[in-house]
Amino acid sequence: MSFRLLVAAAAARRAGMSRVPGSDAPRHPALAARRGFAFTAPRLGGQTLVEKIAQRHAVGLGAGEAVRSGDFIAIRPRHVMTHDNTGAVIPKFNSIGATRLADPAQPVFALDHDIQNTGEKNQAKYRAIERFAQTHGSRFYPAGRGIAHQVLVEEGHAWPGAMVVGSDSHSNMYGGIGCLGTPVVRTDAAAIWATAQTWWQAPPVARVELRGALAPGVVGKDVIVALCALFARDEVLNHAVEFAGDGVRGLPVEDRLAIANMTTEWGALAGLFAVDDVTLRWYDARARDTRSPAVTPAAVAALRASVEAEPSRWAPDGDAVYAKHLWLDLGSLTPHVSGPDTVKAATPLAALEPQNVAINKAYIVSCVNSRAKDLREAADVIRAAQRARPEAPVRAAPGVAWYVAAASSQVMADAQASGDWQVLIDAGARTLPPGCGPCIGLGVGLLEDGEVGISATNRNYKGRMGSKKAHTYLASPAVVAASAIQGYICSPATAIRGAADTAATTAPSVRYGIEDAAPQARDASSAAGDAIRGFPAALEGRLVFLPADNLNTDGIYPGKYTYQDDITREQMKQIVMENYDPEFSRLIQPGDVVVAG
């Protein structure tokens, strides 16, 4: 049993469970262990919104116990999402002796990553996942329905005030609608299938105050791209982020979803917006859409009634204790471009455009920026350029391949009904099915050696979208569309005019700041006890230092291999660190200890 399953088993023990439901397998020693979970000592101050939502999903809390940052708790999330990686979770589920799901309504399966792969091996995996869902009576969304995160929001599985986990790092996105979304690994997903719960350590919470209002042409993507670069020294690493301030009310839900989504790249475990009237009006509109049977007028009315009758349930306490306080003046922000090849560096578009960075490929795909609003903003750039230059059709520049995919089948239908989809096609965009595709480095349209791409996706790590010898920038959909038709990274205003403004422009300085909170004292009784049996007290080995800061997951294990469920350990040895150094597998030895930034 893995370390994570040991801890998951301890979570089950604390809640009074002695074995995996539906299994006759002998009880694992971890289930009978005397060791419980550590709870922090009582402290002054109220709860954050993250702590409140986590408490509502905690299992086995004693009378008077309140969830606080740092606590190890057992949680029962409303839903657990798995996508193509369901194929890898199933054998983990079987390995712990489980034969049935503890709560068949809890798992949600949605195929979205490798949907362009029509090979028999991938299709057989998809069929096996569908059969598993049917056998256990769980919700299943086939390839083509959309990216899992978008589907969970559309279908009402991710719901305001709930806690929903997913076996995907961008589960943070659910925070855009006031749902505490956070990722879990595949082993945790298997444990939840089997027991309906898992362990979770409530993270420290950072309050991010958004002040003022965005200027026209500045969108949520610019906010999160700027935050990732302005606070690039791990200020929110392994924190949950709560967004607050008067600037929040000016952000539409689509922008909130984009911001919450990319808190993942910022290093956070969750990114949460409180439910407000903007959220409720968005749900009022969704309730009129009969394509989502769970998002009904009655459900939305009940949500509104709860928000109005129990305001303290839907907001942090006035004296909530935060690990730190960051702030950003939205009024000082201009369009920003992230990269190349890192989210920890961003440049104001006004400063980058004069560099005439030529591009080979442009992308409006992924769970962060392929909603109807995003496609409309891209199409509006084309429309405005066509009105300004009616003498010839506005199309992608020669030598630029432009790819567009809707976040879901519903988004695609809406974009087609509005005419936005056809505008993009007429401008030369090549359409892909609703799914992840090039964002994860799968399917057609990947970057090749020496190419430069600009993308409305969420990651621009080396090798993420194709060749590690390519370069990738991130920007808003409108900037991507403008750059596609001009052939270099530029503003929508330049694309509409057909040429850059020769007048010199200087981007104003962005105003931002950070205030660290005083550390909270802890009682000695909250200290960790013995290590779980079998976990080594010390590690020894040759030290191998990788002189690289911010080494990311795609550098450690390229995303394009993640969904090959039958890949062997020997094959993994050959590809590990491939995007960092192709020679790594030859240089490393058994027992080595790797240290990196």
Buried (B, 14 or more C-beta within 10 A) or exposed (E): BBEBBBBBBBBBBBBEBEBBBBBEEEBBEBBEBEBEBBBBEEEEBBBBBBBBBBBBBBBBBEEEBBBBBBBBBBBBBBBBBBBBBBBBBBEBBEEBBBBBBBBBEBBBBBBBBBBBBEEEEBEEBBEBBBEBBEEBEBBBBBBBBBBBBBBBBBBBBBBBBBBBBBBBBBBBBBBBBBBBBBBBBBBBBBBBBBBBBBBBBBBBBBBBBBBBBBEEBBBBBBBBBBBBBBBBEEBBBEBBBBBBBEBBEEBBBBBBBBBBBBBBBBBBBBBBBBBBEBBBBBBBEBBEEEEBEEBBEEBBBEBBEBBEEEEEBBBBBEEBBBBBBBBBBBBBBBBBBBBBBBBBBBBBBBBBBEEEBBBBBBBBBBBBBBBBBBBBBBBBBBBBBBEEBEEEEBBBBEEBBBBBBBBBBBBBBBBBEBEBBEBBBBBBBBEBBBBBBBBBBBBEBBBEEEBBBBBBBBBBBBBBBBBBEBBBBBBBBBBBBBBBBBBBBBBBBBBBBEEBEEEEBEBEEBBBEBEEBEEBEBEEEEEEEEEBEEEEEEEEEEEBEBEEEBBBBBBBBBBBBBBBBEBEEEEEEEBBBBBBBEEBBEEBEEEEEBEBE
